[in-house]
Amino acid sequence: MDSLNDETIADIRRRAGLDAKKITRAIQAIREWLDQQPHLPHDIDDGQLEKLFVRCKTSVERSKETLDMYYALKTALPEIFSNRDPTQDWFKRVTNVRTFLPLPQSTEDLDRVTVAALLDPDPDKYSVEDSLKLIFMCADLRLRDDYFMSDILIIDLKNISVQHLAKYTLPIFKKLEACIFKGFNTRVKAVHVINAPQFVDATVNIAKQILKPKIAARIHVHRKGADSLKNSLPVKVLPSEFGGEAGKLRDLWADWVKKMEDNREWFLEQERYKSDETKRPGKSIDSGELFGFQGSFRRLSLD
């Protein structure tokens, strides 16, 4: 990713309509609320709170809700947010099978483009659980190091098969949606699905039914290759496999994998930052509100 510099920070603040006083007031308000939440971790720096505030469209209340949901989901989904040691075998396997790569350069609008692609076409080597764990390890590292306006996702289905798609159940889709939109409050500007075979249409239609209409409308399916991406995204941002100038996808992915490996201690430390639901004030929350299916959890407290 681009190195974070004062010019980028100032540009994002300007685009979000923020100055130093507004940011300080927002951070103070979030911290005052956080101090009153016995179930949440309090160790979060001002830079991350500022990024959260921007991601939440400069809404303090939405920032509170997102922060609470983020920590709650880390507790509710240990299969995704625990045991994230990048020196373990599962990590080696999944990073050889797929990518979830934030490209080094942002767009002129300061959006971050991420490439999700299968490197190995063998469905027997593909683990949904490990894939989700990898995706949100990447997302967590970006929360710490990246600053951007919106997300653009490229999903390359060149090596996809029906057997891959069969591994994704409706509950998995619901958990994925909850993490992306509730826990990380991802601002999706566009999703470009490239090299899409005809049989993925049913899956795309299911995804569009689950997603909010404005997000569903931002999904663009490209049937033949990646050439049409250049009509939507700058060439300098794209990897060479997609007709771009940013370098080879596998080389860029190897650099990102090394970054995750170099942050092993940080990932292990982050596992303790989650909600303690035994201390949550208020009524319980039904997991239907989290994922769309039955169960129970403690209600989010935003007062």
N, C-alpha and C positions, 0 to 999 in steps of 0.2 A: 504494500500500500504506500501511497505518498507519505513522505515524512510530514508530520503535523507541524505547521509553522504558524507564526503570528498572522501572516497574510490570509491563510486559509481560515483561521479562527475568526478574524475580523470580517471576512467575506460572508461566512455563514451567519454570523451575528447580524450583519446588515440585511441579508436576505430574509432572516427571521424577524426583523423589526425590533432587534434587541440592542440595548446599550448596557454599560457596566452597572448602572443603578437598577435596571429591571432584572438583570441576572442575579445581582446580590439579593434583591428582595425575594425573588423566586426561590433561590437556594435557602434563604433563611426560613421562609414559610414551610418548605418541605422538611427542613431539619427540625423545626419546632413540632411539626406533626409526627415525624419519625421518633422523636424523643418520647412521645406519648404512646408508642406502640411496643409493648413488652415482648411481643412475639417475633419482632423483626430485628435483624442485625443493624447496627448503627454505624459500622465502619465502611463508609463510602465517601470518596473525596469529592471536592467541589467540582472538579472537571467532569466527573461522571454524572453528577447531578445536573450540570449545565447541558450536557449532551442529551440526557433524559428529557429535560425541559423542552429542548428543541424538537426531539423526536415526537413529543406529545403536543406539538403545535402550540407551544408556549402556554399550556394550560397547567396550572399548579395542581388542580384536582385530578386531571388525567395522569399527571406525573405520580401522584400518590397512589392512585389505583394501579398503575403499571408496576410500580416498585413493589407494592404488596403482592400483586399477582405473580410477579417474577420470583419472589422468594417462596411463595406458596407452591408454585409449580415445581420448584426444585425439591420441595419436600414430598409433593404428591407423585413425582415421577423419578424415583431413584434409578430406574432402568436407563434413564437418559442422562441424569445429572450426577450420578455417582460412579466411582471406579473409572475415572477418566485419566488414567496414567498412560501417557503416550509412549512409554517404553514397553508396554505389554503387547502380547501377540495379537490381540484383537485389533489394536491400532495399526500394526504393520499390515494386517490382512485388509482392513477396510480402506486404507490409503493406497493400497495397490489395486483395489477394485474400482474406486470412484474418487471424484473430486468434489469439493465444495470450496471453490477458489475465489476469493476477492481479488479482482485484477488490480495491478499496481497503481494505475492512473485512474483518477476520477474523471467524469465528464466535465464539460464546461459549466454545467449547472451544479457541479459538486455532488453528483450522484455516484454511488458505488455500484459497479457491475460485478456480479458474482456468477461463476460458471459451475453448474452441476452437471457432471458428465460421467458416464461409465467408461472405465479404462479396460475392464475385463468383461467380455460378454457372457461368461459362464454364470447362469443364475444360481447354481449350487454354491458359489462363493459369495453370494450377495446376502448380507444380513441387514434387515430393516432396523433392528435395534441398534446395531453398531453404526449404521448410517445416520440415524437420528442423533446418537451420541456425538458423532463427528460434526454434524451440522451445527449443533449448539455449542460445541467447543470452539468452532470457528466464530460463531456469533458472539460468544463471551469475550473472546480475544479482541474482536472488533469494538465491543462496548468499551473496552479499556483503552484501545490504541487509535481507533478511527474516529473521524468527525466528518459527517456528510449530511446531505439534505434528504435524500431518498435512496431506495434500493431498486436496482434493476437486475432481474434474474434471467440468465440464459440457461435453459434446460436442454441439453443435447441428448437426444434419444437414439443416436446412431446405433448403439449396441443393446438396445432394450429388446426384451422378449415378453411374450405373454406370461411366462413363468415369473419374471420379475414383478410384473403388475399384480399377479395373484397374491403376492406376499403382503400387499397393502390392503388392510381391512378398513371398514368404516371407522371403528374405534381409533385406529392408528391415524387416519386422516383427521379425526376430531382432536386428538392430542397434539398433532402437528400444528393444526390451526390455532389451538389455544396458546401454544408456546410462541408462535410467530406473531400473532396479532394481540394477544392479551399480555403475555409475559415480556415480550421484547418490543411490543408496539411498533412493529416494522411498518415503515411507510413505503409501500410498494408502488413504484411509478409505472413499471411495466414488467411483464413476464413474457419472454420470447422462447417458445418451444420450437426447436429446430430438428431437422431430420426425423420428423414425426411420421411413423407408419400409420396406416389406416386404423389398425386395431386399438390405437390409444385414444380414439375419439370418445369411447364410452367412459374412460377414466377422466378425460378432460371435462366431459359433461358432468360427471359426478362432482368433480372439484368445483365447477362453476355453480352447482346447486348448493354446495356447502358454504362457499364464500359469499361475502356481501356483493350485491350487484355491481357496485362501482369497482371492486377488485376484479370480479369475473370479467368485466368489460376490458380490463387491461391485459388479458391473456391473448397473445398473438401466436398462432400456429403457423410455422413455416414448413412446407412440405418437402422442398428440395434443397438440401444443403443449407449453408449459412450465408450465401451471397447477399440475400435480402437484408441481413442484419446491418449492412453498411448504409442502408437507407434510414436506419433509426439510430445508429450509434457511431461515434467517431472511430475512424480506422486506428488511430493511435492507441485507443483503449483496448482493442480486441487482440486476442492471440493470433498467431500466424495461421493456424488451422481454420480460422474463421475469416481469413483475408485481411487480418490486421497487422499491426507493426509492434505489438507489445512483447513478442517473443513466443517461443513454443510453449504450448499448454503444459506438457509434462515437466518442462524445466521450471516454469512458474509454480507448478504444484509442488515440486520437490523443495523449492525455497520455502513455501508456506508450511509444508510438513515439518521442515527443520525448525521453523519458528515455533511451531507447537511443541516439538520435542524440547527445544531450548527453554520453554516455559513450563516444564514438568512440575516444578515446585509450586508455581503459582496455581496451576490447575488443581493440584492436590489440596492446597490451602483453601481454594474457593469452595470446596465441598462442604465446609463447615458453615458457609454463609447461606443460610436458608431459614425459613420460618420455623418457629417452635409452636406447633398448633395447640399444644396443651396450655399455652399462655395467651392465646388469641382472645381478646375481649369480644363480647357480642354473641349473637346466635350462630348456629352452624350453617354452613353453606352446602347445598346439595351439589354433588359432582356433576349433575346435569347442567349446572351453571358454568362449570369449568369445561366439560368435555361434551355435553349433550347426551350423557347416559347416566343411569342411576347410581347412587352411592351417597356418601356424606363427607363433609369437610367443614371447617369452621368458616363463618362468614367474614368477608373482607371488611375491615374497619377503616373508614375514610374520614371520620370526624376529627 
